[in-house]
Amino acid sequence: MKFSLIFFSGDEKKKYRFVLDAARFADDNGLHAIWTPERHFHRFGGLYPNPAVLGAALAMTTNRLGIRAGSVIAPLYSPIRIAEDWAVIDNLSRGRAGVALATGFSPVDFSLQPGAWADRRESTFNAVETIRELWECNPVFVPDGLGNQVEVELHPQPVQPDLPIWLTCTKSADTFRTAGQLGCNVLTGLIDMTNEELEQKLPLYWDAREQAGYDREDAEVTLMLHTFIGEDRDEVRDIVAEPFTQYLKSFLKVVDSQKQNMAPGAGVRDMDLRDQDELIDFAFQKYFDKGSLLGTVESCSAVVERFAGMGVTEIACLIDFGVDEDLVLQSLKHVVELATKYGDEGSQQ
């Protein structure tokens, strides 16, 4: 099992200091990779409008850590642009780039490219082939500004012969299947899915991958888990309960605000305060008990083994959900302890 760090929320007051400090710690202490997301126009995740920009900074401040986009909202861009950006990062990092592609879940994000919303799934899946072709130094044919078909190739040429590509998969079983058919890795999480649902969907991925002729042993299944590890489980609960509860409330409100044609009474915002609190308390308990790395090295080991048994090969530890950043940085030594226990020596890819 590999162990990495991933960011999604963040504190706009301190901005990027925490990300850089955590990356340097991870780089110095043998963790595997660092993932930064793409989010737009909202305080929740709004620190991360472009993973390529932050990835370039991380490439220059680390020496061996994998530099990953988790994820690029692929329909918002030409796949040629994605390949160019990450070829630069691959060069800056001397061959440590990796990209997860997501279809996007927020219509507001598509204010950047309104016409891309309807066909976002198809355009994401098609982007995989184009990015691979360019990365392998093969030209692609596209229309230029005058409507002529022209041949373009990727510059700068990347360091890695192949770009590791993940497909971000959550509730849709079809996306897991497509990831397998395309020979992509999988980036997933439990915020909108139960452990049992994940366990049901991963075989769909493996089966599709094998039927398409791809070797299961070459695949990475990366699972995002909220993480704060300490020496006493009750103390950890006391530290994370309030910030994680607020994090869940913020996330559910964001999801609510993005749902189109929602029937009255169908969302969290339509519940009375007591029902909201009960839902959040239930969600917190579920994550704390079996859907996160919140606890001690010993208690979290059971979680790691559960997901390893499903075929998860990498845990991306989400650490920016509201706990005091200095406490989080101090707690990362326990993530390293867990990684050492499971033999992660921090290989680049």
Contacts in CASP RR format, 6 or more apart in sequence:
PFRMAT RR
TARGET T0000
AUTHOR 0000-0000-0000
METHOD contacts of the structure
MODEL  1
MKFSLIFFSGDEKKKYRFVLDAARFADDNGLHAIWTPERHFHRFGGLYPN
PAVLGAALAMTTNRLGIRAGSVIAPLYSPIRIAEDWAVIDNLSRGRAGVA
LATGFSPVDFSLQPGAWADRRESTFNAVETIRELWECNPVFVPDGLGNQV
EVELHPQPVQPDLPIWLTCTKSADTFRTAGQLGCNVLTGLIDMTNEELEQ
KLPLYWDAREQAGYDREDAEVTLMLHTFIGEDRDEVRDIVAEPFTQYLKS
FLKVVDSQKQNMAPGAGVRDMDLRDQDELIDFAFQKYFDKGSLLGTVESC
SAVVERFAGMGVTEIACLIDFGVDEDLVLQSLKHVVELATKYGDEGSQQ
1 304 0 8 1.000
1 308 0 8 1.000
1 312 0 8 1.000
1 313 0 8 1.000
1 314 0 8 1.000
1 315 0 8 1.000
1 339 0 8 1.000
1 342 0 8 1.000
1 343 0 8 1.000
1 344 0 8 1.000
2 32 0 8 1.000
2 33 0 8 1.000
2 313 0 8 1.000
2 314 0 8 1.000
2 315 0 8 1.000
2 339 0 8 1.000
2 344 0 8 1.000
2 346 0 8 1.000
2 347 0 8 1.000
3 31 0 8 1.000
3 32 0 8 1.000
3 314 0 8 1.000
3 315 0 8 1.000
3 317 0 8 1.000
3 335 0 8 1.000
3 336 0 8 1.000
3 338 0 8 1.000
3 339 0 8 1.000
3 342 0 8 1.000
3 344 0 8 1.000
4 26 0 8 1.000
4 31 0 8 1.000
4 32 0 8 1.000
4 33 0 8 1.000
4 34 0 8 1.000
4 35 0 8 1.000
4 66 0 8 1.000
4 68 0 8 1.000
4 222 0 8 1.000
4 314 0 8 1.000
4 315 0 8 1.000
4 316 0 8 1.000
4 317 0 8 1.000
5 22 0 8 1.000
5 23 0 8 1.000
5 26 0 8 1.000
5 31 0 8 1.000
5 33 0 8 1.000
5 34 0 8 1.000
5 35 0 8 1.000
5 316 0 8 1.000
5 317 0 8 1.000
5 319 0 8 1.000
6 34 0 8 1.000
6 35 0 8 1.000
6 36 0 8 1.000
6 37 0 8 1.000
6 70 0 8 1.000
6 224 0 8 1.000
6 316 0 8 1.000
6 317 0 8 1.000
6 318 0 8 1.000
6 319 0 8 1.000
7 19 0 8 1.000
7 34 0 8 1.000
7 35 0 8 1.000
7 36 0 8 1.000
7 37 0 8 1.000
7 47 0 8 1.000
7 48 0 8 1.000
7 318 0 8 1.000
7 319 0 8 1.000
7 320 0 8 1.000
8 37 0 8 1.000
8 39 0 8 1.000
8 45 0 8 1.000
8 48 0 8 1.000
8 224 0 8 1.000
8 318 0 8 1.000
8 320 0 8 1.000
8 321 0 8 1.000
9 44 0 8 1.000
9 45 0 8 1.000
9 247 0 8 1.000
9 250 0 8 1.000
9 320 0 8 1.000
9 321 0 8 1.000
9 322 0 8 1.000
10 18 0 8 1.000
10 45 0 8 1.000
10 46 0 8 1.000
10 47 0 8 1.000
10 320 0 8 1.000
10 322 0 8 1.000
11 18 0 8 1.000
11 47 0 8 1.000
11 320 0 8 1.000
11 322 0 8 1.000
11 325 0 8 1.000
12 43 0 8 1.000
12 46 0 8 1.000
12 47 0 8 1.000
14 325 0 8 1.000
15 47 0 8 1.000
16 47 0 8 1.000
16 54 0 8 1.000
16 57 0 8 1.000
17 325 0 8 1.000
18 320 0 8 1.000
18 325 0 8 1.000
18 328 0 8 1.000
18 329 0 8 1.000
19 34 0 8 1.000
19 36 0 8 1.000
19 54 0 8 1.000
19 58 0 8 1.000
19 320 0 8 1.000
20 57 0 8 1.000
20 58 0 8 1.000
20 61 0 8 1.000
21 325 0 8 1.000
21 329 0 8 1.000
22 34 0 8 1.000
22 319 0 8 1.000
22 328 0 8 1.000
22 329 0 8 1.000
22 332 0 8 1.000
23 34 0 8 1.000
23 58 0 8 1.000
23 61 0 8 1.000
23 62 0 8 1.000
23 65 0 8 1.000
24 61 0 8 1.000
24 62 0 8 1.000
25 329 0 8 1.000
25 332 0 8 1.000
26 34 0 8 1.000
26 62 0 8 1.000
26 65 0 8 1.000
26 332 0 8 1.000
27 61 0 8 1.000
27 62 0 8 1.000
27 63 0 8 1.000
27 64 0 8 1.000
27 65 0 8 1.000
29 332 0 8 1.000
29 333 0 8 1.000
29 336 0 8 1.000
30 64 0 8 1.000
30 336 0 8 1.000
30 339 0 8 1.000
30 344 0 8 1.000
30 345 0 8 1.000
30 346 0 8 1.000
31 65 0 8 1.000
31 335 0 8 1.000
31 336 0 8 1.000
31 339 0 8 1.000
31 344 0 8 1.000
31 346 0 8 1.000
32 65 0 8 1.000
32 66 0 8 1.000
32 314 0 8 1.000
32 339 0 8 1.000
32 344 0 8 1.000
32 346 0 8 1.000
32 347 0 8 1.000
33 65 0 8 1.000
33 66 0 8 1.000
33 67 0 8 1.000
33 68 0 8 1.000
33 314 0 8 1.000
33 316 0 8 1.000
34 58 0 8 1.000
34 62 0 8 1.000
34 65 0 8 1.000
34 66 0 8 1.000
34 67 0 8 1.000
34 68 0 8 1.000
35 68 0 8 1.000
35 69 0 8 1.000
35 70 0 8 1.000
35 100 0 8 1.000
35 187 0 8 1.000
35 224 0 8 1.000
35 316 0 8 1.000
36 48 0 8 1.000
36 51 0 8 1.000
36 54 0 8 1.000
36 55 0 8 1.000
36 58 0 8 1.000
36 68 0 8 1.000
36 69 0 8 1.000
36 70 0 8 1.000
37 45 0 8 1.000
37 48 0 8 1.000
37 51 0 8 1.000
37 69 0 8 1.000
37 70 0 8 1.000
37 71 0 8 1.000
38 48 0 8 1.000
38 49 0 8 1.000
38 50 0 8 1.000
38 51 0 8 1.000
38 69 0 8 1.000
38 70 0 8 1.000
38 71 0 8 1.000
38 72 0 8 1.000
38 73 0 8 1.000
38 102 0 8 1.000
38 109 0 8 1.000
39 45 0 8 1.000
39 46 0 8 1.000
39 47 0 8 1.000
39 48 0 8 1.000
39 49 0 8 1.000
39 106 0 8 1.000
39 109 0 8 1.000
40 46 0 8 1.000
40 49 0 8 1.000
40 106 0 8 1.000
40 108 0 8 1.000
40 109 0 8 1.000
40 111 0 8 1.000
40 112 0 8 1.000
41 108 0 8 1.000
41 109 0 8 1.000
41 111 0 8 1.000
42 108 0 8 1.000
42 254 0 8 1.000
43 250 0 8 1.000
44 250 0 8 1.000
44 251 0 8 1.000
44 254 0 8 1.000
48 54 0 8 1.000
51 69 0 8 1.000
51 70 0 8 1.000
51 71 0 8 1.000
51 72 0 8 1.000
52 69 0 8 1.000
52 72 0 8 1.000
52 85 0 8 1.000
52 86 0 8 1.000
52 88 0 8 1.000
52 89 0 8 1.000
55 67 0 8 1.000
55 69 0 8 1.000
55 89 0 8 1.000
56 88 0 8 1.000
56 89 0 8 1.000
56 92 0 8 1.000
58 65 0 8 1.000
58 67 0 8 1.000
59 67 0 8 1.000
59 89 0 8 1.000
59 92 0 8 1.000
59 93 0 8 1.000
59 96 0 8 1.000
59 97 0 8 1.000
60 92 0 8 1.000
62 93 0 8 1.000
62 96 0 8 1.000
64 96 0 8 1.000
64 346 0 8 1.000
64 348 0 8 1.000
65 96 0 8 1.000
65 348 0 8 1.000
66 93 0 8 1.000
66 96 0 8 1.000
66 97 0 8 1.000
66 98 0 8 1.000
66 348 0 8 1.000
66 349 0 8 1.000
67 89 0 8 1.000
67 93 0 8 1.000
67 96 0 8 1.000
67 97 0 8 1.000
67 98 0 8 1.000
68 97 0 8 1.000
68 98 0 8 1.000
68 99 0 8 1.000
68 100 0 8 1.000
68 166 0 8 1.000
69 86 0 8 1.000
69 98 0 8 1.000
69 99 0 8 1.000
69 100 0 8 1.000
70 99 0 8 1.000
70 100 0 8 1.000
70 102 0 8 1.000
70 166 0 8 1.000
70 168 0 8 1.000
70 187 0 8 1.000
71 99 0 8 1.000
71 100 0 8 1.000
71 101 0 8 1.000
71 102 0 8 1.000
71 166 0 8 1.000
71 168 0 8 1.000
71 187 0 8 1.000
72 82 0 8 1.000
72 99 0 8 1.000
72 100 0 8 1.000
72 101 0 8 1.000
72 102 0 8 1.000
73 102 0 8 1.000
73 103 0 8 1.000
73 104 0 8 1.000
73 109 0 8 1.000
74 82 0 8 1.000
74 101 0 8 1.000
74 102 0 8 1.000
74 103 0 8 1.000
74 120 0 8 1.000
74 123 0 8 1.000
74 124 0 8 1.000
74 127 0 8 1.000
75 103 0 8 1.000
75 104 0 8 1.000
75 110 0 8 1.000
75 113 0 8 1.000
75 116 0 8 1.000
75 117 0 8 1.000
75 119 0 8 1.000
75 120 0 8 1.000
75 123 0 8 1.000
75 124 0 8 1.000
76 109 0 8 1.000
76 110 0 8 1.000
76 112 0 8 1.000
76 113 0 8 1.000
76 116 0 8 1.000
77 113 0 8 1.000
79 126 0 8 1.000
79 127 0 8 1.000
79 130 0 8 1.000
79 131 0 8 1.000
79 134 0 8 1.000
80 130 0 8 1.000
80 134 0 8 1.000
80 140 0 8 1.000
80 142 0 8 1.000
80 152 0 8 1.000
80 154 0 8 1.000
82 99 0 8 1.000
82 101 0 8 1.000
82 127 0 8 1.000
82 131 0 8 1.000
83 130 0 8 1.000
83 131 0 8 1.000
83 134 0 8 1.000
83 135 0 8 1.000
83 154 0 8 1.000
83 163 0 8 1.000
84 154 0 8 1.000
84 155 0 8 1.000
86 97 0 8 1.000
86 98 0 8 1.000
86 99 0 8 1.000
86 158 0 8 1.000
86 163 0 8 1.000
87 97 0 8 1.000
87 135 0 8 1.000
87 154 0 8 1.000
87 155 0 8 1.000
87 156 0 8 1.000
87 157 0 8 1.000
87 158 0 8 1.000
88 156 0 8 1.000
89 97 0 8 1.000
90 96 0 8 1.000
90 97 0 8 1.000
90 158 0 8 1.000
90 159 0 8 1.000
90 160 0 8 1.000
90 163 0 8 1.000
91 156 0 8 1.000
91 158 0 8 1.000
91 159 0 8 1.000
93 159 0 8 1.000
94 159 0 8 1.000
95 158 0 8 1.000
95 159 0 8 1.000
95 160 0 8 1.000
95 348 0 8 1.000
96 348 0 8 1.000
96 349 0 8 1.000
97 158 0 8 1.000
97 160 0 8 1.000
97 163 0 8 1.000
97 164 0 8 1.000
98 163 0 8 1.000
98 164 0 8 1.000
98 165 0 8 1.000
98 166 0 8 1.000
98 349 0 8 1.000
99 131 0 8 1.000
99 163 0 8 1.000
99 164 0 8 1.000
99 165 0 8 1.000
99 166 0 8 1.000
100 165 0 8 1.000
100 166 0 8 1.000
100 167 0 8 1.000
100 168 0 8 1.000
100 185 0 8 1.000
100 187 0 8 1.000
100 222 0 8 1.000
101 124 0 8 1.000
101 127 0 8 1.000
101 128 0 8 1.000
101 165 0 8 1.000
101 166 0 8 1.000
101 167 0 8 1.000
101 168 0 8 1.000
101 184 0 8 1.000
102 124 0 8 1.000
102 167 0 8 1.000
102 168 0 8 1.000
103 120 0 8 1.000
103 121 0 8 1.000
103 124 0 8 1.000
103 168 0 8 1.000
103 175 0 8 1.000
104 110 0 8 1.000
104 120 0 8 1.000
104 124 0 8 1.000
105 170 0 8 1.000
105 255 0 8 1.000
105 258 0 8 1.000
106 254 0 8 1.000
106 258 0 8 1.000
107 117 0 8 1.000
107 258 0 8 1.000
107 260 0 8 1.000
108 257 0 8 1.000
108 258 0 8 1.000
110 116 0 8 1.000
110 117 0 8 1.000
110 120 0 8 1.000
116 123 0 8 1.000
121 175 0 8 1.000
124 167 0 8 1.000
125 167 0 8 1.000
125 178 0 8 1.000
125 182 0 8 1.000
128 165 0 8 1.000
128 167 0 8 1.000
128 182 0 8 1.000
128 184 0 8 1.000
129 182 0 8 1.000
130 140 0 8 1.000
131 163 0 8 1.000
131 165 0 8 1.000
132 162 0 8 1.000
132 163 0 8 1.000
132 165 0 8 1.000
133 139 0 8 1.000
133 140 0 8 1.000
134 140 0 8 1.000
134 153 0 8 1.000
134 154 0 8 1.000
135 154 0 8 1.000
135 158 0 8 1.000
135 160 0 8 1.000
135 162 0 8 1.000
135 163 0 8 1.000
136 161 0 8 1.000
136 162 0 8 1.000
137 153 0 8 1.000
137 154 0 8 1.000
137 157 0 8 1.000
138 153 0 8 1.000
139 151 0 8 1.000
139 152 0 8 1.000
139 153 0 8 1.000
140 151 0 8 1.000
140 152 0 8 1.000
140 153 0 8 1.000
141 149 0 8 1.000
141 150 0 8 1.000
141 151 0 8 1.000
141 152 0 8 1.000
142 149 0 8 1.000
142 150 0 8 1.000
142 152 0 8 1.000
143 149 0 8 1.000
143 150 0 8 1.000
144 150 0 8 1.000
160 349 0 8 1.000
164 185 0 8 1.000
164 220 0 8 1.000
164 349 0 8 1.000
165 184 0 8 1.000
165 185 0 8 1.000
166 179 0 8 1.000
166 184 0 8 1.000
166 185 0 8 1.000
166 186 0 8 1.000
166 187 0 8 1.000
166 220 0 8 1.000
166 222 0 8 1.000
167 175 0 8 1.000
167 178 0 8 1.000
167 179 0 8 1.000
167 182 0 8 1.000
167 184 0 8 1.000
167 185 0 8 1.000
167 186 0 8 1.000
167 187 0 8 1.000
168 175 0 8 1.000
168 187 0 8 1.000
168 188 0 8 1.000
169 175 0 8 1.000
169 176 0 8 1.000
169 179 0 8 1.000
169 186 0 8 1.000
169 187 0 8 1.000
169 188 0 8 1.000
169 201 0 8 1.000
169 205 0 8 1.000
170 188 0 8 1.000
170 189 0 8 1.000
170 191 0 8 1.000
170 192 0 8 1.000
170 193 0 8 1.000
171 192 0 8 1.000
171 193 0 8 1.000
171 197 0 8 1.000
173 201 0 8 1.000
173 204 0 8 1.000
176 186 0 8 1.000
176 201 0 8 1.000
176 202 0 8 1.000
176 204 0 8 1.000
176 205 0 8 1.000
176 208 0 8 1.000
177 204 0 8 1.000
177 205 0 8 1.000
177 208 0 8 1.000
178 208 0 8 1.000
179 185 0 8 1.000
179 186 0 8 1.000
179 205 0 8 1.000
179 208 0 8 1.000
179 209 0 8 1.000
180 205 0 8 1.000
180 206 0 8 1.000
180 208 0 8 1.000
180 209 0 8 1.000
180 212 0 8 1.000
180 214 0 8 1.000
180 219 0 8 1.000
181 208 0 8 1.000
181 209 0 8 1.000
181 211 0 8 1.000
181 212 0 8 1.000
182 212 0 8 1.000
183 209 0 8 1.000
183 212 0 8 1.000
183 214 0 8 1.000
183 219 0 8 1.000
185 219 0 8 1.000
185 220 0 8 1.000
185 221 0 8 1.000
185 222 0 8 1.000
186 202 0 8 1.000
186 205 0 8 1.000
186 219 0 8 1.000
186 220 0 8 1.000
186 221 0 8 1.000
186 222 0 8 1.000
187 222 0 8 1.000
187 224 0 8 1.000
187 316 0 8 1.000
188 198 0 8 1.000
188 221 0 8 1.000
188 222 0 8 1.000
188 223 0 8 1.000
188 224 0 8 1.000
189 198 0 8 1.000
189 223 0 8 1.000
189 224 0 8 1.000
189 225 0 8 1.000
190 198 0 8 1.000
190 223 0 8 1.000
190 224 0 8 1.000
190 225 0 8 1.000
190 287 0 8 1.000
190 291 0 8 1.000
190 292 0 8 1.000
191 224 0 8 1.000
191 251 0 8 1.000
192 255 0 8 1.000
193 201 0 8 1.000
195 290 0 8 1.000
195 291 0 8 1.000
195 306 0 8 1.000
198 223 0 8 1.000
198 310 0 8 1.000
199 310 0 8 1.000
202 221 0 8 1.000
202 310 0 8 1.000
202 311 0 8 1.000
202 312 0 8 1.000
205 221 0 8 1.000
206 216 0 8 1.000
206 219 0 8 1.000
209 216 0 8 1.000
209 219 0 8 1.000
210 216 0 8 1.000
219 313 0 8 1.000
220 313 0 8 1.000
220 314 0 8 1.000
221 311 0 8 1.000
221 312 0 8 1.000
221 313 0 8 1.000
221 314 0 8 1.000
222 312 0 8 1.000
222 313 0 8 1.000
222 314 0 8 1.000
222 315 0 8 1.000
222 316 0 8 1.000
223 307 0 8 1.000
223 312 0 8 1.000
223 314 0 8 1.000
223 315 0 8 1.000
223 316 0 8 1.000
224 315 0 8 1.000
224 316 0 8 1.000
224 318 0 8 1.000
225 291 0 8 1.000
225 292 0 8 1.000
225 293 0 8 1.000
225 303 0 8 1.000
225 315 0 8 1.000
225 316 0 8 1.000
225 317 0 8 1.000
225 318 0 8 1.000
226 244 0 8 1.000
226 247 0 8 1.000
226 287 0 8 1.000
226 291 0 8 1.000
226 292 0 8 1.000
226 293 0 8 1.000
226 294 0 8 1.000
226 318 0 8 1.000
226 321 0 8 1.000
227 292 0 8 1.000
227 293 0 8 1.000
227 294 0 8 1.000
227 315 0 8 1.000
227 317 0 8 1.000
227 318 0 8 1.000
227 319 0 8 1.000
227 335 0 8 1.000
228 236 0 8 1.000
228 239 0 8 1.000
228 240 0 8 1.000
228 293 0 8 1.000
228 294 0 8 1.000
228 295 0 8 1.000
228 319 0 8 1.000
228 323 0 8 1.000
228 327 0 8 1.000
228 328 0 8 1.000
228 331 0 8 1.000
229 236 0 8 1.000
229 293 0 8 1.000
229 294 0 8 1.000
229 295 0 8 1.000
229 296 0 8 1.000
229 297 0 8 1.000
229 300 0 8 1.000
229 331 0 8 1.000
229 334 0 8 1.000
229 335 0 8 1.000
229 337 0 8 1.000
229 338 0 8 1.000
230 236 0 8 1.000
230 295 0 8 1.000
230 296 0 8 1.000
230 297 0 8 1.000
230 331 0 8 1.000
230 334 0 8 1.000
231 296 0 8 1.000
231 334 0 8 1.000
232 296 0 8 1.000
233 295 0 8 1.000
233 296 0 8 1.000
233 299 0 8 1.000
236 294 0 8 1.000
236 295 0 8 1.000
236 296 0 8 1.000
237 288 0 8 1.000
237 294 0 8 1.000
237 295 0 8 1.000
239 323 0 8 1.000
239 327 0 8 1.000
240 288 0 8 1.000
240 294 0 8 1.000
240 321 0 8 1.000
240 323 0 8 1.000
241 284 0 8 1.000
243 321 0 8 1.000
243 322 0 8 1.000
243 323 0 8 1.000
244 284 0 8 1.000
244 287 0 8 1.000
244 288 0 8 1.000
244 294 0 8 1.000
244 321 0 8 1.000
244 322 0 8 1.000
244 323 0 8 1.000
245 280 0 8 1.000
245 281 0 8 1.000
245 284 0 8 1.000
246 322 0 8 1.000
247 321 0 8 1.000
247 322 0 8 1.000
248 280 0 8 1.000
248 283 0 8 1.000
248 284 0 8 1.000
249 268 0 8 1.000
249 276 0 8 1.000
249 280 0 8 1.000
252 268 0 8 1.000
252 279 0 8 1.000
252 280 0 8 1.000
253 268 0 8 1.000
253 269 0 8 1.000
256 262 0 8 1.000
256 267 0 8 1.000
256 268 0 8 1.000
256 269 0 8 1.000
257 269 0 8 1.000
259 266 0 8 1.000
259 267 0 8 1.000
264 270 0 8 1.000
265 271 0 8 1.000
268 276 0 8 1.000
268 279 0 8 1.000
271 279 0 8 1.000
287 294 0 8 1.000
288 294 0 8 1.000
288 295 0 8 1.000
290 303 0 8 1.000
290 306 0 8 1.000
291 303 0 8 1.000
292 303 0 8 1.000
293 300 0 8 1.000
293 303 0 8 1.000
293 304 0 8 1.000
293 315 0 8 1.000
293 317 0 8 1.000
293 335 0 8 1.000
293 338 0 8 1.000
294 300 0 8 1.000
296 334 0 8 1.000
297 334 0 8 1.000
297 337 0 8 1.000
297 338 0 8 1.000
297 341 0 8 1.000
300 338 0 8 1.000
301 338 0 8 1.000
301 341 0 8 1.000
304 315 0 8 1.000
304 338 0 8 1.000
304 342 0 8 1.000
307 315 0 8 1.000
308 342 0 8 1.000
317 335 0 8 1.000
319 328 0 8 1.000
319 332 0 8 1.000
320 328 0 8 1.000
339 346 0 8 1.000
END
